[in-house]
Amino acid sequence: QAVPAAVTCAEIQDDFLDCYGKPEVIGKIGTDIRDNKCSWLINKALAECTSAQRKTLESNYAKKDPKCEAKVKEVYKKLDIEAKFKAYEEEAYAEIVAKIANIRGMPTTIFSQLLARIHRHTERTALQTWRANLARSRRARALTARVERLQEAVGVEM
């Protein structure tokens, strides 16, 4: 029970970062609003919005126009979706910790480690992940270049 709850929490965090994360920090441009994704944010907004806000969301969600995206984000701001996400995250964390504590018959360390990686996965941790992936990519390119030079020197093609 702890793993599906942790995965759900991670997916919702991804929805949050897609909307609120800075592209230069998280390593991608958020497109959930433009791409009509069924994210936690839009579902939360639709569950709590006024009829006027619903009309704004319905007229502007899934449009490939930055002005429309801004209108959706303005509704999110008025509904304080960011604070609601943070409250959800803390509540989910407490529930997952309780589920881990109830696991019997096997070590729980792996679950606790997974939760530690997920909990409060902010732009800072997204940046760390992005930097690590970039470093791995650079090492892979450097290794590929070395292999190509060696193949050329030896006269072998792979």
Legacy VTK file of the C-alpha trace (Angstrom):
# vtk DataFile Version 3.0
C-alpha trace
ASCII
DATASET POLYDATA
POINTS 158 float
0.000 0.000 0.000
2.902 2.373 0.632
4.368 2.102 -2.866
1.221 3.015 -4.860
0.633 5.963 -2.509
4.240 7.125 -2.981
3.971 6.797 -6.769
0.753 8.816 -6.779
2.438 11.496 -4.675
5.376 11.620 -7.114
3.006 11.972 -10.088
1.189 14.853 -8.407
4.517 16.518 -7.636
5.381 16.229 -11.322
2.075 17.956 -12.163
2.953 20.733 -9.721
6.479 21.221 -11.080
5.162 21.180 -14.644
3.057 24.235 -13.816
5.187 26.073 -11.256
8.750 24.908 -11.942
11.219 27.102 -13.784
12.285 25.405 -17.055
15.940 26.299 -16.543
15.809 24.597 -13.164
13.662 21.505 -13.776
15.095 20.862 -17.245
11.839 20.967 -19.184
9.121 23.369 -20.234
5.820 22.591 -18.579
3.096 21.838 -21.107
0.357 20.111 -19.115
-2.055 23.041 -19.491
-1.450 23.396 -23.226
-1.508 19.628 -23.798
-4.834 19.075 -22.008
-3.305 16.800 -19.361
-5.630 15.520 -16.694
-3.393 16.823 -13.906
-4.068 17.038 -10.194
-4.018 20.834 -10.458
-6.829 21.137 -13.020
-8.909 18.529 -11.205
-8.466 20.346 -7.894
-9.309 23.672 -9.551
-12.446 22.276 -11.206
-13.582 20.779 -7.902
-13.281 24.108 -6.081
-13.894 26.851 -8.630
-16.854 29.174 -9.077
-18.967 28.941 -12.212
-17.166 31.990 -13.647
-13.777 30.416 -12.946
-14.974 27.159 -14.538
-15.848 29.070 -17.702
-12.373 30.625 -17.711
-10.773 27.210 -17.272
-12.925 25.585 -19.948
-12.243 28.391 -22.443
-8.490 28.483 -21.878
-7.313 24.998 -20.898
-5.742 22.939 -23.701
-5.034 25.959 -25.881
-1.603 26.411 -27.440
-1.636 30.103 -26.525
0.522 31.536 -23.709
-2.234 34.064 -22.884
-4.698 31.241 -22.321
-2.179 29.402 -20.152
-1.707 32.572 -18.097
-5.486 32.807 -17.540
-5.564 29.226 -16.261
-2.650 29.954 -13.921
-4.450 33.071 -12.695
-7.428 30.917 -11.680
-4.998 28.541 -9.960
-3.568 31.510 -8.084
-7.001 32.763 -6.997
-7.879 29.270 -5.772
-4.489 29.015 -4.007
-3.762 25.695 -5.700
-0.086 25.957 -4.725
-0.926 26.007 -0.988
-3.438 23.189 -1.482
-0.757 21.112 -3.170
1.649 21.691 -0.291
-1.034 20.694 2.219
-1.812 17.567 0.161
1.891 16.704 0.017
2.289 16.897 3.805
-0.878 14.877 4.393
0.185 12.235 1.853
3.626 12.048 3.463
2.122 11.373 6.887
-0.152 8.668 5.452
2.723 6.968 3.624
4.898 7.042 6.771
2.065 5.337 8.653
1.707 2.697 5.920
5.445 2.016 6.013
5.299 1.666 9.799
2.606 -1.002 9.409
4.655 -3.194 7.045
5.432 -6.534 8.686
7.638 -9.405 7.649
10.128 -7.494 5.522
12.634 -4.667 5.855
11.148 -1.208 5.321
14.362 0.666 4.525
13.762 0.676 0.776
10.318 2.228 1.265
11.682 4.888 3.606
14.452 5.707 1.121
11.920 5.990 -1.715
9.775 8.299 0.367
12.780 10.446 1.292
13.500 10.965 -2.422
9.891 11.879 -3.146
9.003 14.039 -0.151
9.197 17.750 -0.917
10.664 17.069 -4.349
11.103 20.704 -5.201
12.889 22.576 -7.929
16.092 22.171 -5.920
15.917 18.383 -6.059
14.733 18.515 -9.663
17.792 20.620 -10.457
20.041 18.099 -8.731
18.510 15.288 -10.797
18.826 17.302 -13.987
22.485 18.091 -13.246
23.232 14.427 -12.500
21.579 13.378 -15.776
23.563 16.034 -17.626
26.813 14.820 -16.056
25.983 11.221 -17.056
25.186 12.421 -20.572
28.511 14.280 -20.803
30.395 11.233 -19.545
28.585 9.061 -22.099
29.487 11.478 -24.915
33.106 11.574 -23.767
33.230 7.782 -23.598
31.628 7.485 -27.045
34.215 9.892 -28.462
37.034 7.818 -26.932
35.609 4.616 -28.376
35.274 6.246 -31.809
38.903 7.447 -31.664
40.047 3.983 -30.650
38.020 2.379 -33.433
39.520 4.793 -35.920
43.065 4.142 -34.670
42.604 0.388 -34.815
40.581 0.471 -38.026
37.573 -1.342 -36.601
33.938 -0.413 -37.154
31.202 -1.422 -34.769
LINES 1 159
158 0 1 2 3 4 5 6 7 8 9 10 11 12 13 14 15 16 17 18 19 20 21 22 23 24 25 26 27 28 29 30 31 32 33 34 35 36 37 38 39 40 41 42 43 44 45 46 47 48 49 50 51 52 53 54 55 56 57 58 59 60 61 62 63 64 65 66 67 68 69 70 71 72 73 74 75 76 77 78 79 80 81 82 83 84 85 86 87 88 89 90 91 92 93 94 95 96 97 98 99 100 101 102 103 104 105 106 107 108 109 110 111 112 113 114 115 116 117 118 119 120 121 122 123 124 125 126 127 128 129 130 131 132 133 134 135 136 137 138 139 140 141 142 143 144 145 146 147 148 149 150 151 152 153 154 155 156 157
